[in-house]
Amino acid sequence: MSFVVGRLGLAPAAYWAMTPRELSVVLAPHVGPAPLRAADLAALAARYPDRPPA
């Protein structure tokens, strides 16, 4: 709520009147990419190892 009211300038009443879908649309441009999953990290490490293969 503090981000939507403080940073985006919405009135508190507008925040509380929003549906979850409306809130997600408002926040979408301010959300970063999803965190890297362990399986994806392992795939990257296998593809790009720190050391050259022996």
Secondary structure, 3 states (H helix, E strand, C coil): CHHHHHHCCCCHHHHHHCCHHHHHHHHHHHCCCCCCCHHHHHHHHHHCCCCCCC
